[in-house]
């Protein structure tokens, strides 16, 4: 089964918790705190794999979670970091945010993409020893890993897309011009999923051609198979519109040509404007005295399309078409790569009741789910980010609550891996 669009949930591992421990060794007085840090959670990494051609593996498994980092231990032993989870997808898969549909990344190159980053491990109590706080009996919890619901959408990486009604000879043309072996039979929708073939023209000149399942009238609204597979010609630099000029299916070739163009325009105006070559197939079956060929030629000329006559079954006229395709591709820009358009929204402050506040001497330890997400989004090296962080804490009412509890100027406010001196 060919699967080319799935929705999955992915979550990176949480960071391990820091440890509270103290050094105890014979003849060593006042060994002090030596709790180790928690390990970083594993990240979710997406990798393009040329051995895959479908998203079938995601049909039965929709949730992917990377391992958590291990907790820290005594003797300054840090916890082991969680292993990264590698998700392999076919080259050409586009990752989109499930909620907004915005493109997050296009897996068209060989670079790995970190979809969800693992949470940082919490600090052990060894980090919190100061001249005035020599016996810190607290450590920090690890930060949660990122999570996301995404849509994986496979858009084939092909230079040329073959379009046309069912049974016009698209699979036959692909089979005689490449080493591809698509199923060929004399009935509609023999091709149930796209087939790719590499066409070698001459030394150093080749291109990839995709045979798209037959499109019928209404495909842009979901009729037939064409709606499911029109996305696979989104990237194609050139379209080859194959038309059965013999009328062997009882249809008029000019009407077929117009209907397919209308479906392309209904799916995407950009796709309808893509360069196109019109290929009149089954010329060897053209009835004597038929004007189908000339009418189709005139219609293609009216739309500014190059026109070629051929018979894919006998290979007559196939070579001139291949040479014309190679020539046109030299003039066209490379295959489309989708630029990321997704912008991660910054975490917002939640309610004060969701925070936990601990008071240990002159130290105030603050934690909570929304606070962990907020601090993950803040770049403390950037002034604007720091101001955003301050505004969110004030919005939550945290500062007011701390003052009600008796916080003093110069007290330390500890939020996960960060410590701040409080000033009223």
N, C-alpha and C positions, 0 to 999 in steps of 0.2 A: 504494500500500500504506500502511496506517495502522500506524505504529510508535509505541508509547507507553511503552516501557520499554527502556533500554539501559544498558550498563556501559561506561564510558570511563576512560582514564588521562590525567591532565593533569599537566604539569610547567611550572613557571615557569622563566624564564631564570636562569642563573648570573650572579653579578656579575663584572665584568671584573677582571683583576689590576692591581694598582698597578705603576708603572714605577720602575725604578732608573735615574736619569739625573743628570748634573751640568751646571750652567750653564757654558758655554764661550763667551766673547765677548772679542774683542780689547779690550785696555785695562781689562778687568774681572778683577781678581785674586781668586782664591778665591771664584768665583761660587757655590759651594755646591750642595747637592742641589736638584733641581727636577723630580723625577719626579712625574707627575700621577696622580690616582686613577683606578681603573677605574670604568666606568659601571655603574649598577644594572641588573640583569636585568629583562626584561619580565615583568609579572604576567599571570595568566590571569583574565579578568573575564567573568562570565556576565551577559548582558543579555536581558531579556524583549522579544520581538518579536511584535507583534500580527498581523504578516503570515504567521506560521507557525502551523500547526495540528497538526503531527505532528513526531516525532523522527526522521523518515526520513533526514535528512542524516547522522545518526550511525550508520546501519546499515552503511556501508562504510568509515567512518573512525573508529577507536576510540582513537587516540593523538593528543594535542594538546600541542605544546611551544612555549612562547614563546621569542623570540630572547634570546641571552645579551647582556650588556653588553660593550662593547668595552674592551680593555685601555687603561690610561693611557699617556701618551707624555711625552717630555721637554718642556722649556720650560713646565712646570706645566700641560700640556694634559690635561684629564680625558677619559676615554673616553666615547663616546656611549652613552647608556642604551638598553637594548633596548626595542623597541616592545611595548606591551601586546597580548596576544592576546585578541580579543573573541569569545566563543562565544555565539551567539544561540539562544535556545530559545523555544518557545511560552509565552505567559503561563499560569501555573498549574503549571509544571513544579516538582517538588519534588526537591531535590538531597539525596542520602543517602550516608553513608559506606558503601562497599561491604563493609567487614569487619564492622561492627557493625549496619548498617541504621539508624543514628541519623540523624535529620533535621538537615542542616546549614543549609539555607536554603529558603524557599518563594518562588519567583519569581512572586508574585502582584501585586506593585506595580511601579512603574517605576524603582526604584532598582537600580543596578548592584551586583553582588556579587563581591568579590574572592575567588575560590576558592583561588588559590595566589599567594602574594606572591613577587615577584622577589628574588633574592639581592642583598645590598649589595655595592657595588664595593669592592675592596681599596684601602688607602691606599698612595700612592706614598711614596718615601723622603723627600720634602720634610717629611713630618709627624714624622719621627723624629730630626731634628737637635736636639741639645741642646748646652749649653756644653761638656759632657764627651764628647759623641758628635757631632762636627762633620761627619764623613764617613760617614753611614749607608749601607752598601752592601746594604741589604735593603729590600724592600717587602712588602706583604701580598697574599695571594691573595684573590680575591673569594669571597664566601660562596655556597653552592649555593642555588638556588631551591627553593621548596617543591614537593612532588609529592603526588599523591593519586589513588587509584582510587575513583571515585564511581559511583553509580547515578542516572540521570536518569529520573524517573517522572512522566509527564504525568497530572495529575488536573484534569479540566475545571472551569472556573469557571462553574458554572451554578446558578441559583437553584432550578430545578425539574428533577427527573429522572423521565423516563417509564420505568416498569418493567412487565414482563409477559411472558407467553409469546410465542414467535414468531407472527407473522401475526395479532395481535389488533388492529392498527390504529394503532400508535404513530407510525409515519412519516406515515401519513395525517393524524393529528391535528396533528402538527408542521407539515405542509405547508399545512393550512387555517387555521392560527392565526398563521403567520409567513411571511416571504419565503424560508424555507429550501426547498430542492428535493431532498429525499432520494429515493433510488430506491424505487419502490413497485411491488410485484408480488405475485401470489397464490401465494407459496411461502415455505417457512421460510428464515430467515436471508437474506432479501433485504438487510437492513441488516447490513453486515459491519464497520462502524465507527461510533462515535458521531457524531451530527449535532447541531449547535447551531442554535437559532433564537431571534430576539428577538421577543417578543410585545408589541405596543403595545396597551395597554388603553384609554388616553385620554391627554390632554395631561399630560405629566409623570409618567405611570405606565407602566412597562414592566418586563419581567423576561426572563431568559434561560432557555430550556428545552432540555434535552438528551434526545435520543432514543437510548436505550441498546439495543444489539443484544439480541434476544430471549434471555431466561434460560430454561434448562430444568432439570429435576430433576437434581441432582448438580452444578450449576454451581459451588457453593462448593468442591467437590473437584476442579474442573477440567474437568467435562464441558461440551461445546458451546462457544459463544463467550462466554457470560456471565461466566465466571471471569476472562477477560482484561479485561473492561470494567466489572466491578463497582466497580473503583477510581474510575471517573469519576463515580459518584454519592456518593462519600465526602463531598464538599463541599456537596452539594445541601441546601438548607434544608428542602425539602418534596419528598415523593415523590407522584407521581400513578400509582396502580396501575390500569392499563388491563386490563379483563377482557372476553373475548369471551362475552357473556351469551347469544348465540344458540346456542352449542354447535355452530357450523358445522364445527369441526375434529374433532368427535366426542368432545370432552372436556367434563367437568362444570365449570362456572364456579366453583363453591364449592371444588372440589378444586384447581383452578388457583390460586385466591386463596391457599389454605392452603400450597400447595407453594412458591409464589414467596416468601411470607413466611418459610417455613422456610429457603429458600436465603439470604435476606437475613440471617437470624439466624445461619446457619452461617458466613457471611463475616465479619460483625461485629455484635456485640450492640448497639453504639451505632447502627449503621445500621438495625437492626430497630426501634429505639425512635424513629426519626425520624418527625415528623408525616407523616400520609399521607391523601390523598383517594382514594377508590375511584370509578372511572368505569366504568360498565357500558356497553360499546360494542356496536355492531351491533344496537341495539334494534329497528331496522327489519327485521331478519331473524329476530326472535324467533318461534319456532313458536307457532301458536295453541294455547292451553291449557297452555303451558309454565309451570312455577313457578320457572324459573331466576332470574328477576329478583327475585322476592320472597325467595327463599332467600339470594341474594347480598346483598340489602339487609339482611336480618336478621344475616347474618354480619359485615357491615361495622359495623352498629350495636353488635354485641357487642364489637367491638374498639375502639369509640369513634371510628370514621372517618366523615367526611362522605361522602355517597353521591350520585352524579349519574348520570342516564341520558342517553345521547347516541348519535348516529350520526355518526362523523367523516366518513364518505363523503358524507353529505347535509348536514352541518354542523348537523343538528338537535341542540339542547341543548349546542352547543359554547360559545356565548357565556356562559351561566350558569356553566359550569365555569371559564372564563377569569376571570370576575369573582370567583369564589370563591377561585381561586388567588391573585389579586392581593390580596384581603382578608386571606387567611391570611399572606401574606408580610409584610404590614405589622406583624404581631404577632410575627414571628420574628426572631432575631438575624441579623446579616450572615453572608455566606458565610465558612466556616471558613478561617482562615489558620494553617498549621502553625508552631508556635514551634520555634526551633532547640533541639535536645537533645544535639547532638554536642559533646563536650569533647575537645579535642586532647590526647593524652597527651604529657607532657613527655619530651624525649629523655633517654636513660639513658647513663651512662658505659660505654664499651667497654673493650677491653683496652689495656694500656700499649703493646703491640707495634704497635698501629695508629697511634700518635702519632709525629710527627717532631719532634726536639728539635735546635735549632741554638744554638750558643754563640758569640756575637760580643762580645768584651770583657766588659762588665758586663750584657749583655743576653742573655736566653734566649728564643728564639722557638719557640713551640709551635704545631703545626698537626696536623690529622687530620680525617677525615670525621665521626666521631661528635662530635668537639669543635666542629666547625662547626655541626652540627645543634643541639648543646646551647646554644651561645652565642646562636643565633637565638631560642631559646625563653626566654631569661632577660631579665627586666626589671631592669636594674641600679639603677633608682631605688627598687626595693622591697626591703626588708630580708630578707623571707622568701625571695625569689627569689635574692638574693645568697648566703644561707646554703645554699640547695639547690645552687647552683653549686659552692660550696666543698665540700660533702659529696660531690658526684659526682667532683670532682677527687681528693679523698682516697681515695675508693672505688677509683678506677682505679690508685692507687699512684703518681701523678705526683709528688707532693711528696717521697715517699721516694726516687724515682729522681733527682730534681733534687739532693737532698742528697748522694746517692752520687756525682753528677757534680761536686760541689764548689760549688754555689750558695752565695752569701754574703748576709748580711742587707743590705738596701738595693739588691740587684741588681734589675734590671727584668725582669719576666716579661711578654712581649708575646704576646697571644693575639688574632689577627685585628685588629679595630679597637680593642682595649682593651690598656692597659698597667697593670701592678700592681707595687707595691714589695713584694719578698719579705721576710717576717719569719718566722724559725724559731719 
